[in-house]
Structures are given as C-alpha cells and as structure tokens.
Amino acid sequence: MEPGDEIGIRIEKIGTLTNENLYVGYENFDDNPSEIVASDIAPGEWWASGADDDNETFITGHPAAASYYGFFNNSKAVKVEYSGPTVNSGYNGQWEAYATVGEDRWNSIQDD
C-alpha cells in the first residue's frame, strides 16, 4: 500500500484546541465491528496483537517533522505513545483516550 491508496474505510475526524488541551476525535465507520482487532494491553508500547485497528495522531512543530509525538489508541481505549525523531517508547505524555463501539462504527477521542 502506498500513501494515497484507497483503502475502502471511511474515517471522519475533528480536532479542537483550547488554551490547555488538544482534542482529536475519530469516527471510524465499520460494517463489521465484531471483527475489529483490539488488544487489551500494549506491552513495550505496541499492540499485543501486533497490528490493532487504531487511530493515530502525530504532532510536530517542525516543518520537516524532525521531532514529533505519536499518540495511538484502539477501540478499547488502550493507548500507545512515543516521541521521535528516533522512536522513544520511554516518553510518558499526560493524555487520555476514550472509545465506544457501535453497530456500524467505533468512535474515539484523544485528549492531550
């Protein structure tokens, strides 16, 4: 798969910024939510399954993304985070994730 390839999955996203927090919300439309891959744990800052269905938010203030933060969560609100440019799984940001699974979609909110 290459960047820009059609994957057949519809995802709506919205973000808002306050003086203290960034909120990013995702609505992931899914015809078969019972088939969502979602680990209960993320040992070593990665999914126990090896490849969860997740939402990923990358934040950088550098135009070339020379440094960044990565925030991931799955449909069970299990979180993975790291900072870069070299992946640093020791990063421990203060943020929360919330998620719900419905009949034809799953929603998540990341709150930093």
C-alpha positions in Angstrom: 0.0 0.0 0.0 1.3 3.5 -0.9 0.3 6.9 0.5 -2.9 8.0 -1.1 -4.1 4.5 -2.0 -7.8 3.9 -1.5 -8.4 1.5 1.5 -12.2 1.5 1.4 -12.6 2.6 5.0 -14.4 5.8 5.9 -13.0 7.8 8.8 -14.2 11.2 9.9 -12.0 13.3 12.2 -12.3 16.6 14.0 -9.9 18.5 16.3 -10.2 21.4 18.6 -7.7 23.3 20.6 -8.2 25.2 23.8 -5.7 27.2 25.9 -4.8 24.0 27.7 -5.7 21.0 25.6 -5.9 19.5 22.2 -8.9 17.2 21.5 -8.9 14.9 18.5 -12.0 12.8 17.7 -12.3 10.0 15.2 -15.4 8.3 13.8 -14.5 5.0 12.2 -17.2 3.5 10.0 -17.1 -0.2 10.0 -19.7 -2.7 8.6 -18.3 -5.5 10.8 -17.3 -4.1 14.2 -17.1 -7.6 15.6 -14.0 -8.1 13.5 -12.1 -5.1 15.0 -8.6 -6.1 16.1 -8.1 -4.5 19.5 -5.6 -5.6 22.2 -6.3 -5.4 25.9 -2.7 -4.4 26.6 0.2 -2.7 24.8 3.4 -4.2 26.3 6.6 -2.4 25.2 4.5 0.4 23.7 3.0 -1.7 20.9 -0.2 -3.7 20.5 -0.2 -7.3 21.9 -1.8 -8.4 18.6 1.0 -6.9 16.6 -1.4 -4.8 14.5 -4.5 -3.3 16.1 -7.1 -1.2 14.3 -6.3 2.1 15.8 -6.4 5.9 15.4 -3.0 7.6 15.2 -2.3 11.3 15.8 1.2 12.7 15.1 2.0 16.2 16.4 5.0 18.2 15.3 6.0 21.9 15.4 8.9 21.3 13.0 8.2 21.7 9.2 10.3 18.6 8.4 8.9 16.6 11.3 12.4 16.4 12.8 10.8 15.9 16.2 7.3 14.7 16.9 4.9 12.9 19.3 2.8 9.9 18.3 -0.5 9.1 20.1 -2.4 5.9 19.2 -5.5 4.3 20.7 -7.7 1.4 19.8 -11.4 0.7 20.2 -10.8 -0.4 23.8 -9.1 3.0 24.6 -5.8 1.2 25.1 -3.0 3.7 24.4 0.4 3.7 22.8 2.6 6.7 22.7 6.1 7.7 21.7 8.3 10.6 20.7 10.9 11.0 18.0 12.8 11.5 15.7 14.1 8.2 16.9 11.2 6.3 18.4 11.4 6.7 22.2 8.9 4.4 23.9 10.1 5.9 27.2 8.0 9.0 26.5 5.2 9.3 29.0 2.8 12.1 28.0 -0.2 13.0 30.0 -3.2 12.3 27.8 -6.4 10.3 27.9 -8.3 8.2 25.3 -11.9 7.3 25.2 -13.6 4.9 22.9 -17.0 3.3 22.1 -18.1 0.7 19.6 -21.5 0.9 18.0 -23.3 -1.2 15.4 -21.6 0.3 12.3 -18.7 2.3 13.7 -16.4 3.0 16.6 -15.5 6.4 17.9 -12.5 7.6 19.9 -11.4 10.9 21.4 -7.8 11.7 22.3 -7.4 14.4 24.9 -3.9 15.9 25.5 
